[in-house]
């Protein structure tokens, strides 16, 4: 099950406070401005800057 739209609408990138969106696999949230991906584990977005992965 993907992340709920209501949650996605209120989440923002913790680094720049910009918009985020689901990646194609729907297993991460992407901030295009910071070029970071925040992983989603067990339907919970891990919004920690230190755990984000750089976009390839």
VOMARMI-405653 format. One record per residue (C-alpha): residue in three letters; x, y, z; residue number from 1. Coordinates in steps of 0.25 Angstrom, whole numbers, plus 5000, padded with zeros to 4 digits. Layout:
+-----+------+-------+------+-----+
:  aa : east : north :   up :   i :
+-----+------+-------+------+-----+
: ALA :    X :     Y :    Z : NUM :
...
+-----+------+-------+------+-----+
# end
This chain:
+-----+------+-------+------+-----+
:  aa : east : north :   up :   i :
+-----+------+-------+------+-----+
: UNK : 5000 :  5000 : 5000 :   1 :
: UNK : 5005 :  5014 : 4996 :   2 :
: UNK : 5006 :  5026 : 5005 :   3 :
: UNK : 4993 :  5033 : 5007 :   4 :
: UNK : 4991 :  5045 : 4999 :   5 :
: UNK : 4987 :  5053 : 5011 :   6 :
: UNK : 5000 :  5050 : 5018 :   7 :
: UNK : 5008 :  5053 : 5005 :   8 :
: UNK : 5000 :  5067 : 5004 :   9 :
: UNK : 5005 :  5072 : 5017 :  10 :
: UNK : 5020 :  5066 : 5017 :  11 :
: UNK : 5031 :  5075 : 5013 :  12 :
: UNK : 5046 :  5073 : 5011 :  13 :
: UNK : 5052 :  5074 : 5025 :  14 :
: UNK : 5065 :  5081 : 5019 :  15 :
: UNK : 5059 :  5092 : 5010 :  16 :
: UNK : 5044 :  5091 : 5014 :  17 :
: UNK : 5041 :  5089 : 4999 :  18 :
: UNK : 5031 :  5080 : 4992 :  19 :
: UNK : 5034 :  5065 : 4991 :  20 :
: UNK : 5027 :  5054 : 4983 :  21 :
: UNK : 5027 :  5039 : 4982 :  22 :
: UNK : 5037 :  5032 : 4973 :  23 :
: UNK : 5033 :  5023 : 4962 :  24 :
: UNK : 5035 :  5010 : 4971 :  25 :
: UNK : 5027 :  5017 : 4982 :  26 :
: UNK : 5037 :  5013 : 4993 :  27 :
: UNK : 5043 :  5027 : 4995 :  28 :
: UNK : 5040 :  5042 : 4995 :  29 :
: UNK : 5048 :  5051 : 4986 :  30 :
: UNK : 5052 :  5065 : 4988 :  31 :
: UNK : 5057 :  5070 : 4974 :  32 :
: UNK : 5063 :  5083 : 4980 :  33 :
: UNK : 5072 :  5076 : 4990 :  34 :
: UNK : 5073 :  5064 : 4981 :  35 :
: UNK : 5070 :  5054 : 4992 :  36 :
: UNK : 5061 :  5042 : 4994 :  37 :
: UNK : 5055 :  5039 : 5007 :  38 :
: UNK : 5052 :  5024 : 5009 :  39 :
: UNK : 5038 :  5019 : 5013 :  40 :
: UNK : 5039 :  5007 : 5022 :  41 :
: UNK : 5026 :  4999 : 5026 :  42 :
: UNK : 5018 :  5011 : 5021 :  43 :
: UNK : 5025 :  5021 : 5029 :  44 :
: UNK : 5034 :  5032 : 5023 :  45 :
: UNK : 5047 :  5033 : 5029 :  46 :
: UNK : 5049 :  5048 : 5028 :  47 :
: UNK : 5063 :  5049 : 5034 :  48 :
: UNK : 5073 :  5057 : 5026 :  49 :
: UNK : 5085 :  5048 : 5031 :  50 :
: UNK : 5078 :  5036 : 5026 :  51 :
: UNK : 5074 :  5042 : 5012 :  52 :
: UNK : 5080 :  5036 : 5000 :  53 :
: UNK : 5086 :  5045 : 4989 :  54 :
: UNK : 5078 :  5044 : 4976 :  55 :
: UNK : 5085 :  5037 : 4965 :  56 :
+-----+------+-------+------+-----+
# end
